[in-house]
Amino acid sequence: METRKLRDLEVSKIGLGCMGMSHGYGNPADKNEMIKLMRYAYEDLGVTFFDTAECYGPFTNEELVGEALEPIRKNVKIATKFGITLDKDHNQVLDSRPETIRKSIDGSLKRLKTDYVDLYYMHRVDTKVPIEDIAGCLGELIKEGKVLHWGLSEAGVSTIRKANEVTPVTAIQSEYSMWWREPEKELIPALEELGIGFVPFSPLGKGFLTGKINSDTTFAPNDFRNVVPRFSKECLEANQKFADFVKNMSDKKGITPAQLALSWVLAQKPFIAPIPGTTKIHRLEENMKSAEIILSAEEIQDLNAEISKIEIIGDRYPKELAARVGK
């Protein structure tokens, strides 16, 4: 697979989001099958970019990724995240104090069976701690060799600028897809200006853009899409027009809806490396073939023009989670 540069970090054109293997989308998948899938992604498909986080599980996803990638550690890039911890009642809280970050990196290194993390993100901006202090701490960890590059997830442009002035930021991770184009307004132009890479998560709209989800779809009780407004029965029904459009356009090009969605993301900027997630080998193969699909400037222009005409219904986060982004 071709590679792309996130600032000076070289990764496969498409990475693999590992969260869903053990967190967020129902019950955890079979451990041995997921290890097999991750190794297959590298050995047969050329994927070198794997994404996890301390809070996925919590902790179990890092352990899974660590075990899977240990034999090929020197050949891959691992991204993980700090800043979301659990209180005594097991509720998620934001905590990016430098002393917490240091505890987090040591725990992540142990679980990932490695001496360093290639890309270390602040999972959500902790407004109780000056971003300059957080960036300074990451600069120290980079000097110590525990972290090679750092980034922020779902951060606002002003925070990114302040952080970048203290310790150069390698990448920003935020949601971006044909179904959620908000980053085009401020974030992507700012990243292009600053020379920072962009790692879109949910480039398939949390599965919606695959065409496999409709208003009759039911999710497992522990699938977080149950609390996402955009995935309510009413919103899915209202948004079916969008899914139908993606399906019709992909059929015309002779590719799948997922491949159209991923190739669209890749076509936006050369410093973008999306991280679609899956637990199925055939979906993994389908997704990674998107790296070979080239959409012309005319095709992108036509797609964007048509997408802009379709009203999308529903928020992408419930209010309590929406309050954590764009800080």
N, C-alpha and C positions, 0 to 999 in steps of 0.2 A: 504493500500500500504506500501511496505517496505520503509525504510528511508535510507538516506546516509548522511555522514558527510562532510561538507565543512569546513575544519579545525575543529572548535568546534561548528559550526552551523549545527544543524540537520534539514534536509528538506526531503520532499517526494522524492522518487527515480526519479520521473519525475515531473517537475513543469509546470506551465502554463504561457506562454508569452501572455500578455494582449494587446500589442501594436496594433495589427490588429483589435481590437474591435472598435477603434476610430481613427486610424492613419495609413497611409502608404499603405494600400491595398484597396484603393477605398473609397467609402463613409462610414461613421461610421455605425456600426450595431445598431439595435434597443436597446436602453438603458435597458429597462426592461428585454429583452431576454438575454442580456449579464449578468445582475445581477443574473438572474435565472441560467445561465450557470456556473458562478463562484461558486455559492452556491452549485450547484449540484456536481461540481468538488470536493468540500470538503466533503460534506455530504454523497455522494454516492460512490465516487471513491477514497477518501482518499488523495486528493491533498492538500498539506499544504504550497506550495511554489508558490507565485504569483509575477510576474515581470512587472514593469511599469517604467515610466520615466517622469520627469518634462516636457520634450519637446514633448512628444507624445500628439499631439493635436494642439498646446501645452496646457498643463494643464488639458484638459478634460479627459484624460485617468486616471490620478491620482484621479480625482473626482469620476469617475465611479468605480474604484477599491475600493476607500474609502467607498462609499455607499454600495457596494456589500458585503464587508468584515466586516463592522462595527459590525454586530451581533455576528461574530465569531472571532473577532480580536485576542483574547488571544490564539486561537488554530492554527493560521496560521503565516507564515513568509512572510513579504512583503519586496520586493527589489525595490528600485527606484534609480534614477540617477540625478546627477547634472553636470554642466559644459558646457551645450549647451544652450545659451540664444538667444534672438532675439534683433537685433538692431532696430533703429527707422524706417528702411525700411522693417522690418519683415524678414530680412535675418538671418539665423542661424550663430552664432559666438561662438567661444570657449572662455569661461571665468571661470577659476577656482581660481580666487583670493579668499583668505580667507573671505573677507567681502562679496563677492558674494555667496560663499558656505553657509554662515550663513543666508543670505536672502533666499536662495533656500531651506534649510532644514526647515525653519519656514513656508514657503509657502507649501512645500510638506506635512508637518505634519497637517496643516489645511485642505488641500484638501483630505488627506487620513483619516481624522477623527481619529487621533491617537496621542499619546504622544511620540512615538518613531518609528524609522525605523529599521527593523531587519538587513538589508544589504543595504548600501549606496555606490553606485558606482560612480566613476568619469567616465562620459559617453565617453569622448575622452580626451587624454592627451593634456593639454594646455602647450605647450613648452615655453610660455612667463612667466610662474610661476614656480619657482624651486619646484620639486616634494617633496622635504623635507618640504617645507612650507605647501603644500597641505596635506601631511601625518600628519604634526603636528597639523593642524586645525582639521582633522578628529579625531586625538587622543583627542583633547579637547572636541569635540562633544560626543565622547564615554564616557569620564569622566562625562560629564553633563547629560548623559542618553538619549540624543536625538537620538543617533545612537548606535546600539549594535555591529555592525560589519561593516567593510568597504571593498571595492574592487575597481578594475579598469576594464574598458571595452576596448578591442582592444589595450591594451598597449604592448609595447615591453619588452623583458626580462630584459634589463638593468634598465629600469624605475621601473619595479616590484621589483627588488632586492633593489634598493635605497629606495623605499617607504616602503618596508617590514622592513627595518632596523630601521625606525623611529616609525612606528605604524604597528604592525603585520597585514598583509593582509589576509582576510578570503577567498576571492574568486576572480577569474578572469573570466570575461565574454567575449567570443569571438566566432566568427562563427566557426563551426566545424561540418562536416558531411562526409558521404561517398564521397560526391561531392566536398568537400573542406577539404583537409587533411594537409594543411600547418602547423597547430599547432603541429603536431607530430614531426616536425624537432627540434624545440627549446623550444617552450612554454610548452608543456606537461611534458617533462623531467625536466624542471626547476621547475614547480609547484610541481611535485612529490618530488624533492629534498628539497623544502622549506616547504612542508606540507600545501600547499594552494589548495583549491578546485577549480574545473573548471566547469563553467556553459555555455555549448554551446548554442548559439542562432542559429536559422535557421538549426536545425538538420535534417530537411526535405528538405534542399536546397531551401528554400523559396517556397516550394510547388512542385518543380520539381520531387523530389524523390517519390512523391505519385503516379506518373504515370498518373496524370490527366492533365498535361500540355504538349503540343506539338507545332510544328511550326505554326499550324493554330490558336493557342490560342490568343485571343485579351484581353488586360487588360483595366480596366477602366482608363479614362484620368488621374485621380489622384492616380493611382497605381504606386508606385516608381519603380516597376520592368520594367516600360517603359524606364528607363534611365540606367538600369543595362545591360552592354554589353553581359553578359552570357544569357540574356533573349531576345536578338534580334532574329528575325526569322531565320537568317542564323545560329546562334550559337545553337538555339534549335534544328534545323534540324540536325546539325552536332553531337549534344550530344544525339540524340535519341537512339543511340547504348547503351549508359550508362543506360538510363531509361529502355530499353528493357531487359538489363541484370538483373537489380534489380527486375523487374517484373518476369522474368523467375525463378530466385533464390527464390523469395518469394513464387511463386506457388509451387515449389518443396517442400517447408517446410510447406505449408498449411497456410500461413499467408499473410497479405497484404504487398505491397511494403513499406508503411509507417512504419509498424511494424518491417519489416526487417531493415530499415534504423535506427530506434530508438534503437532497441535491439543491433544493431552493435555499436552504440555510447556508450551505457551503458556497453557493454562488454570490452571496451578499458581499463578503469581504474575504481577502486572502489570509487574514489573521484570526479566522474563526475555526474552531475545532469542536464540533458538537459531541455530546456523550449520551447517545440513546442507550437505554437499558433494556435488557431482556433476560429471560431464564431459559429460552428455547434456542437450540442450535439453528434451526431453520430460519428463525427470525434474525438471529445474529448474522447469518449468511446474507439474508435479504438486505439488512441494514447496511452491511459493509460494502455491498456491491454499489451502493449509492455513491461511493467515492469515485467510481469510474464514469458516472453519468454527468454529462456536461449540459447545462441549460444555456442556450444562447441569450444574448442581451435582449433580443426581441421577445423570446419566450418569457424571460423574467419580467419584462415590461408589461406584457399581456397578462401574465398571472397577477402581478401587483394591481393592475387596473381593475381586474375582475374581483379580486379579493376585497379591494377597498369598497366595492359596491354592496358587499354582504354584511349586514349588521350582525355582530356577534353578541349573544346574550349571556349574562352571568359573569360574576367576578371570578378571578382565578384562585383566590384565597378567601376563607372566612375572615371576618373582621379582626379577630385576635392575631391571626398570622399575618394578615396584610399590614398590620401596624409595625411589623418587624422589618419591612423591606423599604428600600429607597432612602435609608438614613444617611 
